[in-house]
Amino acid sequence: MPKPKVFEKPSGVKDYLPKTVARLRRIEIQVLACMEQWGYRQIMTPTLEYYDTVGVTSSTSDKRLFKLLDHRGTTLVLRSDMTAPIARVVSSLLKDEPLPIRLAYHANVFRAFEEEAGRDAEFFQTGVELVGDASADADAEVIALATAALQAAGISEFKLALGHQGLLNGLLRESLEGQEEAQDQLKQCLLARDYVGYRYFIRNMGVPPEIQNKLEAILELRGGKEVCEKVASYTQDEETRAAVHNLCEIWEALEAYGVSDRMLIDLTMIGHFSYYTGMVFEAYSAQSGFPVASGGRYDNLLQRFERPAPATGFALKTTRILEILGPSVKEDEKRVLLVYDAAHRREAYARASELRSRQGYVVETYRADARETPEIEHTADGKASWSGRVYDEIVLMTDAARGGMGR
């Protein structure tokens, strides 16, 4: 057998040490509790899904999917997002559940990236899906919940950028009717935030000056509610004007929620998944240059699973939030070490059980040799240290120590 790679692991995956796991679990618990207060019930789906069922409908590029074969030769994938698996469940196990359906989740997802990109191949998300409500109020609900969930996670300083996939598609379609490749190229530039490339492509397309000016003006469609009013003058197409009206309704609902002060309309923003059809949004923290949450409306995805229904949702980028907050430190936690010998084992176990029944106590036990007297050092903040570990209290329950206390 080859020698195991003791210190190595596959590219893009991480080991999470105890303090980091403690923080991750606290984020998970606090955010899911927040979502439950809004009426969202937690769901769990398999890590493995059929490629033909969920892999294709996830809208994740094949080269970014982790694929494997089962013993029958059927292609499986590690889930690359949670929206498609939940759509599968809503269309099958929950097919008789009345709409709307509110579901929440916390899960790890997998995407294969180029090694030099330095991105995680496995990461955690905590999110919700609201299925069966096509209203602007439903979109505003998930955005308002995203702000509440970020605060529950411990992120206080953040802003949200609000776009609209349907509106952007309409503006590009009007200007470049029948030129799908050109529309897709401009979308790719916007997705990559490549505004220089966006302008360069437009100026080399050979379109009339008025069309060029209209396309370049999209880059200026950023701001507050006035953007809704401004963009209305850009179009006469009924479908596009309906998208403008939808965006205005969402903004008004966000004002009612009291969260519009955190919002910025940015019509250059485009969703990372092709299944988005309406509003899309991203949240940015002051401590990170990457989104800490994202979501949007996807009204056509459920149809692929033969249960047509409108839907909207979002996901917190839990791994990025973890990087911002750092390892967990519980201020109210009291760590105690009980050191005992064979003669005091029963007494030590009883004492440990009694302490663990108290709120906030973490108790470790150590059996010492009958002749061993642990050397306890005291720290500047009044704690006790032994063998390189620090405790709030060390209790010696040995004949050698005669029941002394190391505090």
N, C-alpha and C positions, 0 to 999 in steps of 0.2 A: 504493500500500500504506500502511496506517496505521503510524504510528511505533511501534516496539516499546516496551513498558513496561520500560525498562532495569532499574529498581530495584524493580519490583513482582513479586509472585508470588501465586498463588491463596491465599485464606484457608485457614489450617489446615495448611499445609505449610512445611517449613524447608529452609534450606541448611545443610549440615554442613561446617564448615571443617576443615582437615587435622588439627589436634590432637584435635578431637572425633571425627573418623572413626577416628583411631588408637585412641582409647579404646573406641569402639564395636566395632571389630574385635577388640581384646583381650578384651572381654567375651564376644563371640561365640565366639572360639576356646577360651577357658578353660571356658565353660559347656558347649559341645558336647563338649569332651574329657571333662568330668565325666560327661555323659550317656552317652558311649560306654563309659566304664568300667562303667556299670550295664547294658550290653547293648543300648543304644538306637542304631539305625542312622539316619543322616541321610537325609532325603527332601526333594525340592524339587518344588513344584507350580506351575502357571502363575499369573501375576498375574491373568489374565482367566479367568473361568469363565462357563458358561451360567447365566442367571438361573433358568431352569426346573429346573436340576439342583442347583446349589450355592446360588444366591441364596435360593431358597425355604427350603431345609433348614438354612440357616445360623442361623435364628431371629433374624436382625437385621431390625429394622423396615425396610420399604420406603423410608421417608423418610430412612433413614440409609445406604442403599446408593448407591454411584456406578454409575449405569446408562449404557450406551451401546449403539448399534446397529452391527452389522457391515454389510458391503455387501449382504447378503441381507435385511436388516431384522430379523435375529435379535437379541433382547435379551441383552446380556452384562453382567456386573458385575465390578468390581474386588473381589477377595476381601476379605471383611470379617472373616474369621477363618481359622484353619488347620484346625480340627477337621473341618468339613464337607468341604473338599477332600481331606483324608487319608482320611476315611470313603469318599469316592468311589474313591480309589485302592485301598484295601483291598478294596473290593467288586468291583473290575474287574481291574486289572493284577496285584494280589496275591491274587486269588480262590482260587488253588491253594496259596497259602502256608499252612502249618499254623499254627494258633493255639497260644499267644498270639503276637502280633506287637508288637514294640517299635520305635517310630519316633520320631526327633527332628527338629527343624527350627529354622531361623532365617530369618525372613521379614518383609517389610513388609506391613502390612494397611491397609485403607482404610475409614473410616466418615465419613459426612457429618453434621456437627454444626451446630447454630445458631452463627453467627459470634460472637454475644455471649457464648457459653459459654466461649470461650477455650480450646477443646480441640483437640488435633491431629486432622487429617483423615487423615494418614498417620503411622503409627508402627511400631516394630519389636517383634517378639515372638520369644522363644526358648523352645521347649517340647517336650513329649513327649506321645505317645498310646500307651497300653497297651491293645491290643484282644484280646479273647478270654479274659479272666480276670475272673470275677465275684466273686472272694473279697475278704474284708476285707483280707487281706494285700496284694492288688494295690493297693487304695486307700492303704494305709499306705506301700507302696513309692513311689508317686508323691509323696506328701507328704514322705517322708524324702528323696527325690531333690530335691524343690524346696528343702529346707533346704540340701542339699549344693551345689546349683546357685547359690543366692544367695550362699553363702560363696565359691564359685569366682569369681563375678562381682565380689566385693570388698565385699559387704554383710555385716557381721558382727553388727550389732545389729538384730534383727527378731523379731517375734512372729507366730504364725499363729492365726487364728480358724477353728474347725472347726464347720460346721453339717451339717445333713442334710435335703435337699430332701424325701425320701420321708417322713421323720418329721414335718416341719412340715406337709406336705400332709395327713398322716393326722390330726394333731391338729386342724387346721382343718376337715377333712371330718367328723370325729366331732361337733364342736361345731355346725357349720353345714351339716348334711346337706341336700343338694339346693339349697343357696344358692351356686351357683358364682360369681355376680357379687360377692357379699359376700366370699367367699374371695379372689377376685382383687383386690378393693379393699384388703383387709388385707395381701396380699402386696406390693402396690405401695407401701403405707406402709412396710413393713419394708425393701423394696428401697431406698427413698429415705431410710432411717433416720429417718423421720418418726414417732417414737413418740407425740408429742402427737396427731398426726392419727389414729394407730392407736387410741388410747384414746378419742378423741372419736367416731370412727366406731362403736366398740363400744357406747358409752354411748347412742348415738342410734339403735340398731338395734331396740330394743324386745325384746331377748332376755331370758330369765329371769336373775335375779341369779347363779345358779350357773354358767350358761354365760358370762356376762360376766366373772365372776371367773376362770374357767378360761382364757378367751382372754387376759385381762390377765396371767395368771401366766406365759404364754409369754415375756413380756418379762424375766422373772427367771431364765430358764433359761440361766444363764451360769456358767462355772466349770470345774472339773476333772472327774475321773472320777465325782464324786458326782452330777453332773448326769444321767449315764446312769441311776443308781439312782433319782434323784428323779423323772425323767420317766416311769419305768416305772409309777409309781403313778397317772399321769394317764390311763391308757388301758386298756381291756379288749379293744380291737379287735386281732385276730390279726395283720393286716398292719402295723399301727402298732407293735405289740410286736416284730415281726420287725425293723422298722427300728431300734428301740431296741437290740435285741440286736446288730445290725450295727454301730451306732455304738460300742457297748461293745467289740466285737471289734477295731475299728479302733484304738481307744484303747490296748488291750492290746498290739497289734502296734507301735504308736508307742512305747510304753514299752520294748519289746524293742529297738527301733532306737536308743533313748536320746535321742529328740527330744521327748518329751512335755512336758519342762520349758519348751519354747517354745510349747506349744499352750494354747489356751483354747477350750473348747466354748461356742458361742454359737448357740443354736437360733433366734435372730431373724434370722440371716444367711440370705440367699436368693440363689441363683445368678442372674447377669444373663442367662443364656440359658435359654429354656424347655425345651431338651432335657435338662437335668439331671434325674436321677432319684434319686440317692442322696446320698452325702457331697458337700459343697462346702466349699471353704476359700479364705481370702485371707491373704496375708502383708503385714505392715506394717513399714516401717523407721522407726526413731526420727527420721530426717531428712526424712520425707515424710508428709503426711497422706493420701496416696492409696496404694492397694495396689500393691506391687511384684511380686506374683505372685498368680495365682488359678487355680482348677481345680475339677474335680469329676467325678462319675460320670454317664455318659450311656448307659444300656443300650438305648435305643430308636432311636437315630439311625441305626445301621447297617441296621436293618430297612427304612428308607426307601430304601436303595440295594440292597435285595434280598439282603443277606447278614446276617441277624440274628446279632448277637454283642454281648456285654457289652463295655463300654469305659470307661476312666478316663484322666485326663490333667491337665496343667496348662500354663500359659504364664507365663514371666517377662515383666514389662513392661519390656523392655530400654531403651526410651526414657526411662522414669522413673528407672531405675537410672543411666543416663547423666547425667541431671540431678543426681543425688545425688553421683556420683563426680567430675564435672567433666572437663575435658580431660585427655588422657593426658600424663604426663611419665615418660619412661624414664630411670631413674637410671643404668643401666649403658650407656647409649648414648653413643658418642663421635662427634661431628660434625666432619668435616674438610672444609676448602675448599682445593682445588688451583687456584692461579692460574698460568696458563702463557701463553706467547706462541707464535707459529707455529713458531719454531725448536725449542721444547721440547714440542710437542704429543704426539709419539709417546711420549716419556719420561713425560709427565704421565698419558697414558691407561694406560700400563703400571703406574705407581704407583697410580693409582686402582683398577685391577683387583686389584692385590695387596692393598690395604687393604680392599676390599669382600669379599675372601675371608676376612677375619678376623671373628670373632664380635663383634657389637655395633657395628661401624663403619658410619657413614652418610657417604658421600663425594659432594660436589658438585664440579663443575669450572667454571672460568670462563676464557675466552680474553681476555687483555688486549692492548691495543695495545702495539706494541714500545716505545713511548716512555712508556707508562703505568706509574707506580709507585704501587700502591694504598696509601692511608694507613690503617694498621692501628692501632686503639686497643685498649688492654688494660683489661679490666674488673677490678673489685675481687676477684673470685673466681678470677682467673688465666686467664680465657678471652680470646679475641681477637674483636674486633668490626670489621666492615667494611661500609660502606654500610647501617648499621642492623641488620645480622644478626650474631648471636653464634655463634661456633664454639669447639669445644675447641682446635682448632688450624687455623692458616692457613699453608699452604706456598706460597711464592712460587717459581715456576720460570720466571723470565724473565731475559733478559740485563740489563734495567734494574735488577733487584733482585739480580742475581748469586747467585741461589739462596738468598737470605736467608729466614729463618723468622719468621713473625709470632706467636710464642708467648712 
